């Protein structure tokens, strides 16, 4: 993509940013990222992948060792955090325990020297926005985790920043509340038109909330794409493995013809795949296929495609779906998911079946 | 199942009130808990609380006057200092009797020391008169011997006044010559009835001889007061001789006759005392004795706040004698200054400790704790070396040209020395509670404040500092209470201007031996600390204090 064109309307830009803490190893290696105004971008990755460091550099708590970070076209490398005007929600909320909810919210307005009447008005509006109007006089310690989360959100938004950063804000909540808050945060962000950078290690959160997701690993962005593309078209084996459930098989490319290729698995079996990260015959590859894209009904497969023999080792009833574990081509961790439909077959352990897939659902990626 | 009685009490399954059942169930637990702490409790009670209580009790206890001068105190009951005149002859006689006993037991010097606190000069007054009291009434004694030399014999007195049973028991004891104590003297019924003053005076004499001097009354001529009492008794009851055996009647009659003939002078103890010391002829010493005769006194406490008790009531001490209020004030002010410097110096260190990486913080922590592992005395002595006028600091300043050689700073033996040395010694007590509080403040608060637009200073002052206040509170209360009772350091580096009230207490405990005053000062110090603690609780709230 043309970087110059992107940079013009980009609101936040990381330009060849590197970060090292000890001068020996790079925590962030050559980071390039730009996001337009109003986008909800999630940085997703395992711990130590550099995503939080990126967020801290954007907030101003860490300085980039090399490269430039621009906000609204302005280089902010040397701007101190309090002058960046970026709202931030912390992992443990960081609500000031010695202040009431209202005082917490008034704090950013106070340091901006706003009049008391204006402050009160804005605090009230922000509290109403997160449906916490009745709690203005409480101390943070008197609130539940979810309520504290809302206050933290309201505090990050009350001074109307154009950019909000969130550092794993839902990590401390239970599952149900987390799902509810995901929904609320996304709505709030879209309704207010705020640009949001969200850091998480929870892939469900990333997929459900974001406009785009940046998958981090080893100090680099592995893939930057909308959730559906990330899930359905991972560009490398790390992303395929990290996002969602994935079956992988190792093999060697034996034939490439346009959009399809033939891979000989290490067990000797032959399968069809879509070449993504392989360029020539003889390349080692890890093929990746989602469990729900595996077909057990031979009638639904395209004629002429290769199929594999599989032995059912376990059948797990999960309500809406069935999860069947198979032994395929020497791997016994191959999983398929089938919908709990009236005509769906419930396989028995020990049963021998035949499986196949559409070649475009099976991606031949790099061999790690 | 539980039920309710008519008045709303819950009942347990067995029909007894639930509260009662619960109490019974808890009693065992409470007893066990108590048994666990009992050894320590007893140890503390016996070795700590009881002695301190006893010590503090001395601040109001005043038995010595009533115990040493019982007759004088009783005789003085009718005398009022308002009369402006010294008391009458019976009081002098009573004091002579009391002093004879006190001198024999050497308790008159202790009494002198005690009364000297209230009226300087009393000690020498009592010592001087103590030397003279033996000779008082000598003219009566000599006149009696002139009437009949038999009165010079000690045995005459024991035979006249002793109970026949005692006389034979004493004779048996003397014959046996063993080491057992002599049987205690018992006056005869006839003597007690007919010669009451003599029997009482001789009884005192015999008791002092036997218990204090370990001498037999049969071998010592009695005090002149006994002879005086005999003449008094015979004057009051000339026919007393009739009650005694045939041997005694002529002797006693001779005394009566001599008395009537004017050969035996009337005893004049007042003149004798006045001759011994002119002060006795004035009401002043008698006022002091009467004022401090009660068994409990507020005198020590009044003294501790620069007041004194006079017969006219409570009055301030003279300008030159006022020391304690000034010392209390100085102790407070210096302790406050030391607490303040500890906060100023300790806060940044505690902040570093809480925020540096673990490795560096541990090293720093060792440096903070290092003084704890060194003897207090050694540290204070080191400050003496550093601070004195020819010491290291002055040398450095002179060398750097900041101070002229002939104008070296006086850093020791004054309040500066006390403040510097005590700040150094008490600093860890400020740093450690501060550190333990700061350790619990996550760095994300500061970041949050900055992300919300606060400058470094605002973030610190509005967000970090308020959360560290409990640490400041804990450190301050610790340092202040330690400082207010500090002794060694002010003693060594404080000189005259930099000593604390505790140094004065130690002086009264160890040197002047005025334990009553020391106890009063100590009690006041304790009360001051408790009051401050209470005030602090009201203002800051003791719940807000975290010691770790």
Contacts between the chains, C-beta under 8 A, distances in Angstrom:
chain1	res1	chain2	res2	distance
A	59	B	447	7.6
A	59	B	451	5.9
A	60	B	450	7.7
A	60	B	451	7.9
A	61	B	447	5.6
A	61	B	450	7.7
A	80	B	450	7.6
A	81	B	447	7.4
A	81	B	450	4.3
A	81	B	451	5.8
A	82	B	450	4.8
A	82	B	451	7.5
A	82	B	452	7.8
A	82	B	453	5.1
A	82	B	454	5.6
A	82	B	455	5.6
A	82	B	456	7.9
A	82	B	459	7.6
A	83	B	453	7.9
A	84	B	451	7.9
A	85	B	453	7.1
A	86	B	451	6.3
A	87	B	451	7.1
A	87	B	452	7.9
A	88	B	447	7.6
A	88	B	448	6.9
A	88	B	451	4.0
A	88	B	452	8.0
A	90	B	444	4.9
A	90	B	447	7.1
A	90	B	448	5.7
A	91	B	444	7.4
A	92	B	442	6.7
A	92	B	444	6.3
A	94	B	442	7.1
A	94	B	444	4.3
A	94	B	445	5.4
A	94	B	447	7.1
A	94	B	448	3.7
A	96	B	445	6.4
A	96	B	448	7.6
A	96	B	449	7.6
A	96	B	463	5.5
A	96	B	467	7.9
A	97	B	467	6.8
A	98	B	466	4.6
A	98	B	467	6.0
A	107	B	449	7.2
A	107	B	452	5.8
A	107	B	454	7.4
A	107	B	462	7.2
A	108	B	452	3.8
A	108	B	453	5.1
A	108	B	454	7.9
A	111	B	452	6.8
A	111	B	453	4.7
A	111	B	454	4.7
A	111	B	455	7.6
A	111	B	458	5.6
A	112	B	453	5.7
A	155	B	452	6.9
A	156	B	451	7.8
A	156	B	452	7.9
A	159	B	452	7.0
A	159	B	453	6.6
A	165	B	451	7.9
